[in-house]
Amino acid sequence: MPQFMNIGEAAEAAGVSAKMVRHYEQIGLMPEAARTDAGYRQYSDRDVSVLRFIRQSRRLGFSMEQIAELIGLWSNTHRASRKVKSIAQQHVDQLEEKMREMAEMKAALERLVAHCHGDDDPHCAIIEELAVHSPAAPEPRAVEARKLRKSSGKKAETIASRRAVSTTSHVDLMAWTHSAHRHAGH
């Protein structure tokens, strides 16, 4: 007669959380557990093996779709090992691409960090580089004029046009950023 475990025992035996066990059942990565008459989940040694398989696959970074495919192959005694190898090789290729991307990001950030003085001066190479690849901020006068136009019409536009603002201040940029995010949400 097989020995059954509750969800906590099965999770502990497999090295995962009970929450993850429920999640794996919910997304169909493993079948829903048998239930007692009182509705409690019951897990077999086979279920714990599947949970360990999933945990190890996740540790290696396989996606849920890949894990589902690997579980199907694991369960199929007539599988061709070339299919398993193909899935693993695709994952290796994906990891290598991510590693290249991460190395490029790291190098770019290291270059930026090296060029930033990191002092009390507002000039910052990091901010400048980020701004180069961002949409242009409107001129401070345009931001001010729009705000005033909304509040009091043409008179405000006249007042704003008389103000001479030569550089973008932190407040102007923050107002523009806030406005951009507010409009993006609509």
TAJOTA-V270116 format. One record per run of one state. SS is the DSSP state (2 for helix, 1 for strand, 0 for the rest). FROM is the first residue (numbers start at 0). TO is the last residue. If there is no record, write none. Layout:
ss = [SS & SS]
from = [FROM & FROM]
to = [TO & TO]
//
This chain:
ss = [0 & 1 & 0 & 2 & 0 & 2 & 0 & 1 & 0 & 1 & 0 & 2 & 0 & 2 & 0 & 2 & 0 & 2 & 0 & 2 & 0 & 2 & 0 & 2 & 0]
from = [0 & 4 & 5 & 6 & 14 & 17 & 26 & 33 & 35 & 40 & 43 & 44 & 59 & 63 & 75 & 80 & 115 & 124 & 132 & 139 & 152 & 153 & 162 & 169 & 184]
to = [3 & 4 & 5 & 13 & 16 & 25 & 32 & 34 & 39 & 42 & 43 & 58 & 62 & 74 & 79 & 114 & 123 & 131 & 138 & 151 & 152 & 161 & 168 & 183 & 185]
//
